[in-house]
């Protein structure tokens, strides 16, 4: 016994004991998994880049502080 169902422009032939498969739904699941993996990789890369930027900002601040101290020490000893 076949049952024909019309949903919009889609015509579905249903028969007992036969699963209904939608080709698009399989692609959506695969695409969703791919999207999650890409998002995970991007978050990981973002975290790594933020950590590197923070390290470089600290190094720059330390260098600037050392230059200021050197300049002040030079002035105190009669330098320029």
C-alpha positions as a Python dict, from the first residue, in 0.01 Angstrom:
ca = {
    (1, 'X'): (0, 0, 0),
    (2, 'X'): (152, 328, -108),
    (3, 'X'): (47, 663, 30),
    (4, 'X'): (111, 975, -175),
    (5, 'X'): (146, 1299, 17),
    (6, 'X'): (184, 1642, -142),
    (7, 'X'): (375, 1900, 61),
    (8, 'X'): (400, 2220, -136),
    (9, 'X'): (584, 2126, -456),
    (10, 'X'): (719, 1803, -305),
    (11, 'X'): (547, 1472, -372),
    (12, 'X'): (625, 1196, -120),
    (13, 'X'): (552, 831, -185),
    (14, 'X'): (523, 659, 150),
    (15, 'X'): (514, 285, 195),
    (16, 'X'): (502, 94, 523),
    (17, 'X'): (835, -31, 659),
    (18, 'X'): (1038, 200, 438),
    (19, 'X'): (1222, 491, 601),
    (20, 'X'): (1175, 841, 468),
    (21, 'X'): (1505, 993, 360),
    (22, 'X'): (1551, 1348, 256),
    (23, 'X'): (1867, 1404, 58),
    (24, 'X'): (1900, 1760, 185),
    (25, 'X'): (1882, 1658, 551),
    (26, 'X'): (2194, 1440, 518),
    (27, 'X'): (2382, 1729, 360),
    (28, 'X'): (2266, 1963, 636),
    (29, 'X'): (2398, 1729, 907),
    (30, 'X'): (2733, 1696, 729),
    (31, 'X'): (2752, 2073, 676),
    (32, 'X'): (2665, 2135, 1040),
    (33, 'X'): (2947, 1905, 1157),
    (34, 'X'): (3189, 2078, 921),
    (35, 'X'): (3076, 2419, 1046),
    (36, 'X'): (3128, 2312, 1408),
    (37, 'X'): (3479, 2188, 1331),
    (38, 'X'): (3567, 2510, 1150),
    (39, 'X'): (3427, 2717, 1437),
    (40, 'X'): (3629, 2514, 1688),
    (41, 'X'): (3948, 2568, 1485),
    (42, 'X'): (3882, 2941, 1453),
    (43, 'X'): (3820, 2975, 1827),
    (44, 'X'): (4143, 2789, 1899),
    (45, 'X'): (4339, 3009, 1658),
    (46, 'X'): (4178, 3322, 1803),
    (47, 'X'): (4277, 3217, 2157),
    (48, 'X'): (4634, 3147, 2042),
    (49, 'X'): (4661, 3486, 1867),
    (50, 'X'): (4522, 3673, 2170),
    (51, 'X'): (4778, 3500, 2392),
    (52, 'X'): (5061, 3595, 2154),
    (53, 'X'): (4938, 3956, 2133),
    (54, 'X'): (4922, 3981, 2512),
    (55, 'X'): (5280, 3849, 2539),
    (56, 'X'): (5406, 4102, 2282),
    (57, 'X'): (5223, 4390, 2453),
    (58, 'X'): (5389, 4300, 2783),
    (59, 'X'): (5732, 4285, 2617),
    (60, 'X'): (5675, 4624, 2454),
    (61, 'X'): (5566, 4780, 2784),
    (62, 'X'): (5874, 4638, 2958),
    (63, 'X'): (6104, 4774, 2684),
    (64, 'X'): (5943, 5118, 2707),
    (65, 'X'): (5984, 5120, 3085),
    (66, 'X'): (6352, 5025, 3055),
    (67, 'X'): (6413, 5305, 2803),
    (68, 'X'): (6247, 5560, 3031),
    (69, 'X'): (6454, 5440, 3329),
    (70, 'X'): (6774, 5455, 3124),
    (71, 'X'): (6692, 5810, 3013),
    (72, 'X'): (6614, 5922, 3370),
    (73, 'X'): (6930, 5755, 3504),
    (74, 'X'): (7138, 5931, 3235),
    (75, 'X'): (6990, 6268, 3331),
    (76, 'X'): (7064, 6206, 3698),
    (77, 'X'): (7430, 6131, 3617),
    (78, 'X'): (7474, 6452, 3417),
    (79, 'X'): (7387, 6317, 3073),
    (80, 'X'): (7153, 6480, 2826),
}
